[in-house]
């Protein structure tokens, strides 16, 4: 899947003008006293920071996050970050090699928190309890996105970040799509959810669709693929070429595994579509578009629930 599939130009940036945005939310929330980024960047990796050093890193990160949110990645310089943090260039370079190294520290926090909610995706049953569990997860997703909105917006603009950074984000994207697929289909009839091995193969390959019907290709010669003496004489109990015993109620239908292959493939594609919808709506919530957040959570929940659990 190409970068362009996940890119989203920030309104106003195409003309060189930063778009107006809501005030950046602090990435330091309740219970988030220890962040991956508090260890600093490359210059700080060979030493353990004391409390004062971690506090300095925290102040720099919050200042940089606010600058990125207000002005975008390209427009911000190290000068702007240290000025806002009320510290010096020398202090900045004690903890970070450059602006890219600084951004990667912020990205570690975003990927960490998105990883947490990925692992927390619930099993969504076809009842009110399942819908409520899904809504709670969507609400948490929106809160997490809002806390890291500036970083995720930068990550979605592929030309601003390197291949390594983009790859980390793309890997998480497929992990999240796989979690949605499993959670939304786990309570469904068997055959609607891909096996863990299949999901891992697709994530590694960067694609979400596999051919589940290869073992039952139409046009196979009678008896092909069966060992001699398997208990069926030629034509015994079978109408010629139909592959079903008379009276089994399936004459002319596709084999059972092909009947379940399409829903399984559609489930993964639906999960990717739902994830893209979640990202785009939250992107709009994070810029100048003033949407009612709780109403959007309700609508997103209803769309996702109906997409997998339609009558």
C-alpha positions in Angstrom: 0.0 0.0 0.0 1.4 3.4 -1.0 2.1 6.3 1.2 -0.4 8.4 -0.7 -3.2 6.2 0.6 -2.6 7.6 4.1 -1.5 11.2 3.3 -3.6 14.1 4.1 -2.7 17.7 3.3 -3.2 20.0 6.2 -5.6 22.8 5.1 -3.7 25.9 4.3 -0.3 24.3 4.2 -0.4 23.9 0.4 -0.3 27.7 0.1 2.4 28.0 2.8 0.0 29.2 5.4 -0.4 27.2 8.6 -4.0 26.3 9.3 -5.7 27.5 12.5 -6.0 24.6 15.0 -7.3 24.0 18.5 -4.8 24.4 21.2 -2.5 21.3 21.5 -3.3 18.9 24.2 -0.5 18.0 26.4 0.8 14.5 25.9 1.2 14.2 29.6 -2.1 12.9 30.9 -3.4 11.1 34.0 -1.3 8.1 34.8 1.3 9.0 32.2 4.2 10.0 34.4 6.7 7.8 32.6 6.8 8.2 28.9 9.2 6.5 26.4 10.3 9.9 25.2 11.5 11.0 28.6 14.8 9.1 28.0 15.7 11.7 25.4 17.1 11.2 22.0 20.4 9.7 20.7 22.8 11.8 22.8 21.1 10.6 26.0 20.8 6.9 25.2 24.1 5.9 26.9 23.2 7.4 30.2 20.3 7.2 32.7 18.7 10.6 33.2 18.0 11.8 36.7 14.8 13.5 37.7 16.1 17.0 36.8 17.2 15.7 33.3 13.8 14.1 32.7 12.1 17.3 33.7 14.2 19.2 31.2 13.4 16.7 28.5 9.7 17.0 29.4 9.8 20.8 29.1 11.5 20.6 25.7 9.1 18.0 24.4 6.0 20.0 25.5 7.5 23.1 23.9 8.3 21.3 20.7 4.8 19.6 20.5 3.2 23.0 20.8 5.4 24.5 18.1 4.7 21.6 15.7 1.0 21.9 16.4 0.9 25.6 15.7 3.4 25.9 12.8 4.0 22.5 11.3 7.1 20.4 11.1 9.0 22.2 8.4 8.6 25.7 9.8 9.8 24.9 13.3 13.5 25.3 14.1 15.5 24.3 17.2 15.6 28.0 18.0 11.8 28.0 18.4 11.8 25.0 20.6 14.5 26.2 23.1 12.9 29.7 23.2 9.5 28.3 24.1 11.1 25.9 26.6 13.1 28.8 28.1 16.4 26.9 27.8 19.5 27.0 25.7 20.8 25.3 22.5 23.5 23.6 24.6 20.8 22.0 26.8 18.8 20.9 23.8 21.8 19.1 22.2 22.6 17.3 25.5 19.4 15.3 24.9 18.7 15.4 21.2 20.9 15.3 18.1 18.7 17.5 15.9 15.1 18.2 15.1 14.5 14.8 13.4 15.8 13.0 16.5 13.5 15.2 18.6 10.5 14.3 16.5 11.3 10.6 16.8 11.1 10.9 20.6 7.6 12.4 20.3 6.7 9.7 17.8 7.7 6.9 20.3 5.1 8.2 22.7 2.4 8.3 19.9 3.2 4.7 18.7 3.3 3.5 22.3 -0.1 4.8 23.1 -1.6 3.7 19.8 -0.1 0.3 20.5 -1.8 0.1 23.9 -5.3 0.8 22.4 -4.6 -1.6 19.5 -4.0 -4.4 22.1 -7.2 -3.3 23.9 -9.6 -3.7 21.0 -12.6 -5.6 22.4 -14.5 -8.6 21.1 -17.6 -6.9 19.7 -20.7 -9.0 20.0 -24.0 -8.4 18.1 -25.8 -6.9 21.1 -26.0 -3.7 23.2 -23.0 -4.8 25.3 -20.9 -5.2 22.2 -21.9 -1.8 20.9 -21.1 -0.2 24.2 -17.7 -1.9 24.3 -17.0 -0.6 20.8 -18.1 2.9 21.7 -15.8 3.0 24.7 -12.9 1.9 22.4 -13.7 4.6 19.8 -13.8 7.2 22.5 -10.4 6.1 23.8 -9.0 6.1 20.2 -10.2 9.7 19.8 -8.7 10.8 23.1 -5.4 9.2 22.2 -5.4 10.7 18.7 -6.1 14.1 20.2 -3.1 13.8 22.6 -0.8 13.1 19.7 -2.6 14.9 16.9 0.4 17.1 15.9 2.7 14.1 15.6 0.2 12.0 13.7 -0.5 14.8 11.3 3.2 15.1 10.5 3.5 11.3 10.2 0.6 11.3 7.6 2.6 13.7 5.4 5.0 11.1 4.1 7.3 13.6 2.4 8.2 15.1 5.8 9.5 11.9 7.4 12.0 9.3 6.5 11.4 5.7 5.4 12.2 4.3 8.8 9.8 6.6 10.6 7.1 6.0 8.0 7.6 2.3 8.2 7.0 2.3 12.0 3.7 4.1 11.5 2.6 1.8 8.7 3.4 -1.3 10.7 1.2 0.0 13.5 -1.5 0.7 11.0 -1.7 -2.9 9.9 -1.5 -4.1 13.4 -4.5 -2.0 14.3 -6.4 -3.1 11.2 -5.8 -6.7 12.1 -7.0 -6.1 15.7 -10.2 -4.5 14.4 -10.8 -7.5 12.1 -10.3 -10.0 14.9 -12.3 -8.1 17.5 -15.3 -7.4 15.2 -15.5 -11.0 13.8 -14.5 -13.1 16.8 -18.1 -13.5 17.9 -19.3 -14.1 14.4 -19.9 -17.6 12.8 -16.7 -19.4 12.0 -15.1 -18.6 8.7 -15.6 -14.9 8.9 -12.3 -14.2 10.6 -8.8 -15.0 9.2 -6.6 -17.3 11.2 -3.7 -15.7 13.2 -1.1 -17.2 10.8 -2.9 -15.6 7.8 -3.2 -12.3 9.6 0.6 -12.3 10.4 1.4 -13.1 6.8 -0.7 -10.3 5.5 0.7 -7.8 7.9 4.2 -8.7 7.0 3.5 -8.4 3.3 1.7 -5.1 3.7 -1.5 -6.3 2.2 -4.8 -7.4 3.7 -6.3 -9.8 1.2 -5.4 -13.5 0.6 -6.9 -16.2 -1.6 -8.7 -18.6 0.8 -10.3 -20.5 -2.1 -7.2 -21.9 -3.8 -7.9 -25.4 -2.6 -11.3 -25.5 -4.3 -10.7 -24.1 -7.8 -13.5 -24.8 -10.2 -12.8 -27.0 -13.1 -10.9 -29.7 -11.3 -11.1 -33.2 -12.8 -13.4 -35.7 -10.9 -11.4 -37.3 -8.1 -8.4 -34.9 -8.5 -6.6 -34.4 -5.3 -7.9 -37.6 -3.7 -5.9 -40.6 -2.8 -6.9 -43.9 -4.6 -9.3 -46.0 -2.4 -10.5 -43.0 -0.4 -13.9 -44.6 -0.1 -15.6 -43.2 -3.2 -16.0 -45.2 -6.4 -16.2 -43.0 -9.5 -19.6 -41.3 -9.5 -20.7 -43.1 -6.4 -23.4 -41.0 -4.6 -22.5 -38.0 -6.7 -24.1 -36.3 -9.6 -21.5 -35.9 -12.3 -19.4 -32.9 -11.7 -21.5 -31.3 -8.9 -19.1 -32.4 -6.1 -22.0 -32.9 -3.6 -23.9 -36.0 -2.5 -27.5 -36.1 -3.8 -29.9 -34.5 -1.4 -27.4 -32.6 0.6 -29.1 -29.4 -0.3 -26.1 -27.8 -1.8 -26.1 -28.9 -5.4 -24.8 -26.1 -7.6 -23.5 -24.1 -4.7 -19.9 -23.2 -4.2 -17.9 -25.3 -1.7 -18.2 -24.3 1.9 -14.7 -22.8 2.2 -15.3 -20.6 -0.8 -18.6 -19.5 0.8 -16.7 -18.2 3.8 -13.7 -16.8 1.9 -15.4 -13.7 0.7 -16.7 -12.6 4.1 -13.2 -13.1 5.6 -11.6 -11.0 2.9 -14.3 -8.4 3.2 -13.8 -8.2 6.9 -10.1 -7.1 6.5 -11.0 -4.6 3.8 -13.8 -3.3 6.0 -11.4 -2.9 8.9 -9.0 -0.9 6.9 -11.8 1.3 5.6 -13.0 1.9 9.2 -9.5 2.7 10.3 -9.1 5.3 7.6 -12.4 6.8 8.5 -11.3 7.0 12.1 -8.1 8.7 11.2 -9.7 11.2 8.8 -12.5 12.2 11.2 -10.0 12.7 14.0 -7.7 14.6 11.7 -10.6 17.0 11.0 -11.3 17.2 14.7 -7.7 18.2 15.3 -7.6 21.1 12.9 -10.0 24.0 12.2 -13.1 21.9 11.6 -15.3 22.2 14.7 -17.2 18.9 15.0 -19.2 17.8 18.0 -16.8 15.2 19.5 -19.2 13.0 21.4 -21.7 13.0 18.5 -18.9 12.0 16.1 -17.9 9.1 18.5 -21.5 7.9 18.4 -21.6 8.1 14.6 -18.3 6.4 14.1 -19.4 3.6 16.5 -22.7 3.1 14.6 -21.0 2.9 11.3 -18.3 0.4 12.4 -20.9 -1.7 14.2 -23.2 -1.8 11.2 -20.4 -2.5 8.8 -19.6 -5.8 10.5 -23.0 -6.7 12.1 -25.6 -5.7 9.5 -28.7 -7.9 9.6 
